[in-house]
Amino acid sequence: MKTIRESGSSITKKMTKANITSAFRGFFEIVKKDRALLIMLLPFFFYYIVLKYIPMYGVTIAFKDFSFGKGILGSEWVGLKYFIKFFNGYDAWKLIRNTLLISFYSLIFSFPAPIIFAILLNELKSDKFKKITQTISYLPHFISTVIVCGMVYNFLQVDGIINILLSRGLGIKPIPFLLLSEWFRTIFIAMGTWKGFGWGAIIYLTALTGIDPQLYEAAYMDGANRFQRIIHVTIPGIVPVIVIMLILRLGDILEVSSESILLLYNSATYETADVISTYVYRRGLLERNYSFGAAVGFFQSFVGLIMVLLSNKLARRYTGSGLW
């Protein structure tokens, strides 16, 4: 029996070595075959390793009383101290509420905008007009956020063009839009939608090119009008892309563009404009409370991870498509 066991163990080891050798051989053959593509991927690989994954080690300062003199390793471990401090603070729930509301309204108004625009653009018959419209819609994306916020600021001042039009055309008294907290979310979401809908439509236009033209012909032969073809052919054809983009958007539900908010908000609009990202900037960088800022940032990322996992699971269950 002992001899049989030893013999079986020897055979298993040989098979394992053979499988490992075969796997390595296959791997190196793939590398040799696709070496040009892999070389092209190297800059992106190092970008994510150096600038995305290695800095993750710094997240540990969220659980430490970080000091530059002591460094990350030498700083005192304090556990969940800063997380508890954040949630016990007066601003915590206001910040979470503001962030969720801006993200929710953005999801309702900004997310469908590039989808609708791509579908409408796809229905245009004139290729020349389609290209001109598409090019014009891309332009705001390439304008600096600082310039866009400056334009919004100038347009919405009491003596700006918007108030001039309202007063002369409708007889409405000038409204200090940028000093009223109830107007901030509307201004922020409208600005973000205008700046990003053209660029965001690119991926949906690409998805639309993958729909089989025979499906449109079959729907036309069955008597479907243009609107019915959009509902029953176009939209189902891009549903997988919509689902993936929605999952990615939900992953950023607690991450609002802090640059735009910092350029637009003021003390009069803090009540609705102050979000987690701007709070992290003030407490973490301006006040040099790095551990506290890292703790709040870690909370943001953790919620984003949970939302991605949950939304992907729901998407797989109800639509059959997802990120993985």
N, C-alpha and C positions, 0 to 999 in steps of 0.2 A: 504493500500500500504506500509506504514511504517513497519507494522508487517511482511509483506512478505519479504521486503528487509532485515530486521534484521534476519529473519529466514534463508534467502539465505546466508547472510554473515556468520552466525553461522555455517552453513553446510560447507561452503568453508573453514573456519578456521579449522574445525574438519578434513576435507579431507587433508588439508595441513599438519596438525600435524601428521595424520596417515601416509602420504607419507614420511615425514621426519623420523618418527620412524621406518618405514619399511626400509628406505635407510640405517639408522644407524645400524639396526639389520643385514641387508645384508652385510654391510661393516665389522662388527665385526665377522660375520661368515666366511667371506673370510680370514680375518686376522688369525682367530683361525685355519682354515683349512691349510693355507699356512705359518704358523708362522716360520717354519724351513727355508724356502726360504727367507722370509722377514728378518730374523735375519742375514742370510748370506749377504743380500744386505746392511745392516746397515753401515758397514765400507765404502762402496762406496758412500752411501748417505751422510755420514758426510764428506767424502773427498771433494765432489763437493760443499757442503754447506759451509764448512770452508775455503777451498782453492780456490774456483771458484766464488761463488756467493757473499759471504760477502765482499771479497776484491773489488767487483765492486763499492762499495761506494767510494773507493779511486779515481775513475775516476773523481770525482768532482774537484780534484786539477787542472785538465786541464782548468777549467774555473776560477781558483783563482790564486793569486800570493802567492803560498804556502811558508810557513815558518815553520820550525820545532818548533820554539819558540811559535808561535801562534796556531799551530795545524791546522787540516783541517777546523774545524768549525770557528776558529778565523781568518783565512787568508782572505785577502781582495778579494772580488769578482771582476773579471776583464772581464768577458764575453768571447768573441771570440778573445781576444787580441793575444793569442799565436797561434791560428789557422791562423789569418791574417799575423802574423809575419813569420810563416813557409812558407805560399804560396807566400809571397812577397820576400822571401829570394832567393839568387842566386842559392842555391843547390836544391831547392824544385823539380823543374821539371826534373832535372838530376837524382835525387834519384828515382822519380816515374818512369821515363823512364827505368832506370837500373833494378828496381824491376820488372816492367812489362815484360821486355825483358827476364830476367832470368826465370820468371814464365812461360812465353809463350814457350820458348825453352824447358823448363823442361816438360811442358804439351805435347809437340810434341814428345819428345824423351824418357823421363822417364816414363810417364804415360802408354804408350802402352807396354813397356818392360815386366812388370810382366804378362800382359794378353797374349802376344805372348809366353812367356816362359811357362806359365801354360798350354796353348793349346798344345805346342810341347811336354811337359812332359806327358800330358794326352794321347798322341798318341803312346808313347813308349810301346812296348809289354813286355819287360823284367821288371818285378816288382823289381828285385834286383838292376838292373841298374838305375831304376827310383828312388828308395829310396836313393841310393848313390848320384846321381845327385842332388836330392832335398836337402839332408843334406848339401852337399858342398855349394849349392847356398845360404843357410841360414847363413852360417858362417860370411860373412862380416857384417851382421846386428848387430852381437854381439861384433864386434870390436869397441873399443872406437873411437869417432870422432877425438880425439887428435892423436891417433895412425895412423888412416887412413890418416889424413892430413900430418903427419910426413912422412909416406910412399910416398905420392904424392910429397912432397917437396924433398925428397931424390932422387926419380926416375927422376924428371924433372929438377934437377940442371944442370948446364953446363957440369959438369963431372959425371952426373948421368947415370943410365943404359940406359935410352931412347936415350940420345944423343950419347952414345957409340955405340949403335946399329945403329943409323942413320948414324954416321960418318964412321963406319967400313963396314956396309952393303950397304949403298947407296951413300956414299961419300959426305953426306950433312954436312956442317959446324955446330958446336954446336949452339943450339938455346936457349937463356935464356927465357924459357917459362914463368916462374913466374914473370918476369920483363916486360913482354909485355902485355899491357892492352887488346889487341885484342884476346889473348889466354885465358883470365881468364874465360869467360863464358863456353867455350868448356871444360876446365879442371874441373870446378865446376860441370857442368851437368853430365859429364862422371863419375866423382867420385860418385856423388849422385845416378846415375843409377846403377853403379856396387854394391854399398853398399846396395841398397834397393830392387832390382828387385826380389831376391829370397824370401825375407820375404813378399813382397807385393803380390807374386803369391799365397800365402796360401789361401786367401779369394776366389780367382778365382778357385783354385783347389777344394775347398769345394763346390763352386757353380756347378762345372762340375759334381760332384758326384750326384747332384740332377736331372740331365737330364735323362729322361726315356730311357733305352737301346733299347726299342722297336722302338724308333724313328730312331736310327742308323740302326737297322735291316730293317725297312721299306725303308729307303733311299738306303740301299745296294741292296735290292730286286728290287728297281726301276732303278738300274744301276748307282747310284752315286759313284764316286770314293772317295778316302780319302779326297782330297782337297775339293770336293763338299760337303761332309758330314760336314766338318769343317765350311764351309760358310753357309750352310742352316740348320744345326742342332746345332752344338756346339756354334757358336757365338750368334744366337738368344736365345739360352738357358741361356746365362749369361749376356744378355743385361741389365736386371734390376739391376744386381750388378754393372756392368760397369757404368751405369747412376748414381747410388748412389755415387760411388767412385769419379766420375767426378764432381758431385755437391760439394762434400766435398773438392775436390782439388781446385775448383774455389773459394770456400769460403776463401781459404788461398792464393789467388792470390797476395796479397801484403805482405805476410809473407814468407820471404825466410830464410833458415837456417842461422842465424847470427853467430852461433858458427863456422861453417866451413869457412865462409867468413872471420871472424876475424882471424882465424888461417892461412889463405892463402894469404890474400891481403896485400898490402904494398903501400907506397906513389906513386909508379910508376903505379899501377893498379887502383887507386882511380876512374879514369874517367869512368870505366866500372864496377868496383867491389863494389863501395859504394852504399848501398841500404838503404831503410828506417829503417830496423831493426838495422843496424850498426850505423846509424845516431842517432837513439834514444838512443842507448847504450852510444855513445860519449857525446851527449848533455845532456841527462837525468842523467846518472850515473857518468861519469868521470868529467863533468863540473858542476854537482850538480844542474842543471837547471830542477828540477823535474816537474814543471808545463808545461814547453815547451815539455819535453819528453812525458809526459802524453797526451798532446794535439795531438802530432803526432801519438802516439800509438792508441789513440781513433779514429783518422781518418782511420788508418789501419783497425781497427775492424769494423767501420761503413761501409767501402767499402766491407769488407768480408761479412757482413750481407746482404747488397744489392745484392751481387753476388749470395749468396746462395738462396735468395728469387726469384731472376730473373731466375737463372738456373733451379730451381725446377719447376717454373711455365712453362718454355719452355719444360722441360723434360716431365711434365705431359701432355702437349698439343700434343707433337709430338711422344712420345714413350708410353704414358699411365702409366709410372711408375716414382716414385720420392721418396723423403724422407718422404713426407706426402701428 
